Amino acid sequence: MVEEKLLEILRCPVCVQEDKGLLHLVRQTWLICQDCRRKYPIVDDIPVMLIDEGDKWLAVAEADLPVPPPAVK
């Protein structure tokens, strides 16, 4: 589980330059940007905040995100 303090400071790496880039936690395994809707998986309790990873899940609906997320390659 990701600590609450970490969730408070994490921001979307794409949106943080122009918007707030706030993220919200979904089903304890995904962080979703409130601005651009990119989705970042949490794998082994570590948020994977890579832009390429967020881009991969952009078109996937929140309800269709796999739990647990697949391992990052």
N, C-alpha and C positions, 0 to 999 in steps of 0.2 A: 504494500500500500504506500502511495506517495504521501509524504508529510504535508500537512496543511500549510505550513510556512513556505514550502517550496512552491506549492500551487499559487500562493499569493504573489510570488515574484516572477513566475514564468510568464512569458508573452510569446505570441506567434512571431517567428523570426521574419515573416514577410510583412506583417502589418505594423509592427512596433515602430517603424520609421515614420509612418504617416498617421496611423490611428492608434488606439489604445492597445490593440492586439490581445484583449482579454480572452482567457480560455475558460471553458467550463468543463468539469469532469462528468463523463458519461459512463455509467455502469462500471465505475472503478478501473476501467481499462483504456479509456480514450480521452484525449483533450481536444476540444473543438473550439476553434477560433470564432468569436462572436462577430467579427468583422467580415472575414473572407470565407468562413465555413470549412477551412482546411482541417483535416483530422489527423492527429498525431497519436500513435499507439503508445501504450505503456507496457513495456516488455520487461519481465523480471523486476518490477517495481522501479524501472528507469524510463522516464519519458523520452521518446525518440523525437527530438525537435529538429529534425532535418527537413529542409524545404522540400526536397525530392520525395520524402516519405509522406509529407502532408499533401503533396500534389497527387500521389497515387490514390488517395482515398477521397479526393474532392467530389467526385461524382457519385459516391456511394451514400445512400440515405443513412441517417443516423440509426434507424431501426435495423438496417442490414449489416451493420458493422459486426465482424466476428468477435466473439468473446470466448476464449482469450484471443488477442491479436496474434497473427502469425509472426514468427521470428523475422527480424529484419535481415535482409541478405546484403 
